[in-house]
Amino acid sequence: MAGSLLTPEQRAGFRARVEPLARVFGRVGLTPNALTVIGLLIACVAAVTAGAAWWVVTGLLVVFGGAFDMFDGALARATGKESVFGAFLDSTLDRAGEAVIYVGIVYGLAASQHTTGAVLAAAAMASAFMVSYARAKAESLGFSGGSGMANVGVAPREVRIVILTLGLLVTGVWGDTRPLDISLGLIAFLAAITTAQRIVVVRHQSIERESAKEIR
């Protein structure tokens, strides 16, 4: 039912491989929260390059910034510095970083008189935010706690980053915005499906919760 492209075991295995690299940042004095902030700053630079329609540079910055999103959590786990505030900051700045990149893409495409692409970028941003909101709201209501909701859906954040990066790089190399249009449209479509999948999961869990109450 979840339909995630990555299983919980694959996610755990990937996190285990990332931790040794994350420890390197810790040795030079960087904290998990510092890595989170650096990730946002990289996203801001990517937004500027997107606004200038430097698509290859933007694609490289998007994937580079995405790495910091992995390293902050890995460093927190490896050093025992996990905290509620750190998790909150990570989630909040991740959303800010994702938003600012899409804003840069909207501007870059609009400035190039490519209205369709700009609309697709706005649609991708809105759809991606619904994915994040569905998870946050579900977990705040006690559904799929921990990383449970992160495993629901075909297009979690890491999948969206890969699709967006490929679209940016191919567009930059090819010199045609059609690959970027396709990637943005695909993100909007898959993120909408992911939101629907999460709604279905919460619906099922809600029914199970109500049934358990009636049995008591």
C-alpha positions in Angstrom: 0.0 0.0 0.0 2.8 2.4 0.8 4.3 2.1 -2.6 7.7 3.6 -1.6 10.6 3.2 -4.1 12.9 2.5 -1.1 12.3 0.0 1.6 13.0 0.8 5.3 15.9 -1.6 5.1 17.4 0.1 2.1 17.0 3.5 3.9 18.7 2.1 7.0 21.6 0.6 4.9 22.1 3.9 3.1 22.2 5.8 6.4 24.8 3.4 7.7 27.1 4.0 4.7 26.7 7.8 5.0 27.6 7.9 8.7 31.4 7.5 8.2 31.4 10.5 5.9 29.3 12.5 8.3 31.8 11.9 11.1 34.4 13.8 9.0 32.4 16.9 9.3 32.2 16.4 13.0 35.9 16.1 13.3 36.3 19.6 11.7 34.0 21.1 14.3 30.7 21.2 12.4 27.5 20.3 14.3 24.4 18.7 12.8 22.5 22.0 12.9 25.4 23.7 11.2 25.2 21.2 8.3 21.4 21.9 8.1 22.1 25.6 7.7 24.8 25.0 5.2 22.3 22.9 3.2 19.9 25.9 3.1 22.7 28.3 2.0 23.6 26.0 -0.8 19.9 25.9 -1.8 19.9 29.7 -1.9 22.9 29.8 -4.2 21.1 27.2 -6.4 18.1 29.5 -6.5 20.3 32.4 -7.8 21.9 30.2 -10.5 18.4 28.9 -11.5 17.2 32.5 -11.8 20.1 33.1 -14.2 19.1 29.9 -16.1 22.5 28.3 -15.4 20.9 24.9 -15.4 23.9 22.6 -15.1 25.3 24.6 -12.2 21.9 24.5 -10.5 21.6 20.7 -11.0 25.0 20.2 -9.4 24.2 22.5 -6.5 20.8 20.7 -5.9 22.4 17.3 -5.6 25.3 18.8 -3.5 22.9 20.5 -1.2 20.9 17.3 -0.9 24.0 15.6 0.4 24.0 17.9 3.4 20.4 16.9 4.1 21.7 13.3 4.6 24.8 14.3 6.5 23.2 16.4 9.3 21.0 13.5 10.4 23.8 11.0 10.1 26.1 13.1 12.1 23.5 13.6 14.8 23.0 9.8 15.1 26.8 9.1 15.0 27.6 11.6 17.7 24.5 11.1 19.9 23.4 14.7 19.3 19.9 13.9 18.1 17.4 16.3 19.5 13.8 17.4 19.0 14.9 20.9 18.0 17.5 19.5 15.6 14.8 17.4 13.9 12.5 20.4 13.8 15.2 22.7 12.3 16.1 20.0 9.7 12.6 19.6 8.5 11.8 23.3 8.5 15.0 24.4 6.6 14.6 21.4 4.2 11.2 22.8 3.2 12.7 26.4 2.9 15.5 25.1 0.7 13.2 23.2 -1.5 10.9 26.2 -1.9 13.7 28.7 -2.7 15.1 26.4 -5.4 11.6 26.2 -7.1 11.2 29.9 -6.8 14.5 30.4 -8.6 13.5 27.9 -11.3 10.1 29.8 -11.8 12.0 33.0 -12.1 14.6 31.6 -14.5 11.9 30.1 -16.8 9.6 33.1 -16.7 12.6 35.4 -17.5 13.2 33.2 -20.5 9.6 33.7 -21.6 8.9 30.1 -20.9 5.5 30.4 -19.2 4.6 26.8 -19.4 7.8 25.7 -17.6 7.3 28.4 -14.9 3.7 27.1 -14.3 5.0 23.5 -14.1 7.7 24.6 -11.6 5.1 26.2 -9.4 2.9 23.1 -9.6 5.8 20.9 -8.7 6.6 23.1 -5.7 2.9 23.1 -4.5 2.6 19.3 -5.0 5.9 18.6 -3.2 4.8 20.7 -0.2 1.6 18.7 0.0 3.7 15.6 0.5 5.6 17.2 3.3 2.4 18.6 4.9 0.7 15.2 4.7 3.5 13.6 6.6 3.8 16.4 9.2 0.1 16.5 9.9 -0.3 12.7 10.0 2.6 12.4 12.5 1.2 15.2 14.6 -2.0 13.3 14.9 -0.2 10.1 16.0 -0.3 8.2 12.7 2.8 6.5 11.3 5.2 7.9 13.9 8.9 7.9 13.6 10.0 7.4 10.0 6.9 5.5 9.1 5.3 8.1 6.9 8.6 8.8 5.2 8.3 5.3 3.7 4.9 6.0 2.2 4.6 7.1 -1.4 6.4 6.9 -4.8 8.1 10.3 -4.6 9.6 11.2 -1.2 12.1 14.0 -1.1 15.2 12.0 -2.3 13.3 10.8 -5.4 12.2 14.4 -6.2 15.8 15.6 -5.9 17.0 12.9 -8.4 14.2 13.7 -10.9 14.8 17.5 -10.6 18.6 17.1 -10.9 18.4 15.0 -14.0 16.0 17.5 -15.6 18.3 20.4 -14.8 21.5 18.7 -16.0 20.0 17.4 -19.3 18.4 20.8 -20.0 21.7 22.6 -19.4 23.7 20.2 -21.6 21.1 19.9 -24.4 20.2 23.6 -24.4 16.5 22.9 -24.5 14.0 23.3 -21.6 11.9 20.3 -22.5 13.7 17.9 -20.2 13.2 20.3 -17.3 9.6 20.6 -18.2 9.2 16.9 -18.2 11.0 16.5 -14.8 8.8 19.3 -13.2 5.6 17.8 -14.6 6.7 14.3 -13.3 7.5 15.7 -9.9 4.1 17.4 -9.7 2.3 14.2 -10.8 4.2 11.8 -8.6 4.1 14.0 -5.6 0.3 14.3 -6.0 0.1 10.5 -6.1 2.4 10.3 -3.0 0.0 12.7 -1.1 -2.9 10.5 -2.1 -1.1 7.4 -0.9 -0.4 9.0 2.5 -4.1 10.0 2.8 -5.1 6.4 2.1 -2.6 5.1 4.7 -3.9 7.5 7.3 -7.5 6.6 6.4 -6.8 3.0 7.0 -4.9 3.7 10.3 -7.8 5.9 11.4 -10.3 3.1 10.7 -8.1 0.6 12.6 -7.9 3.0 15.6 -11.6 3.5 15.7 -12.2 -0.2 15.5 -9.8 -0.8 18.4 -11.7 1.8 20.5 -15.0 0.0 19.8 -13.5 -3.4 20.9 -12.4 -1.9 24.2 
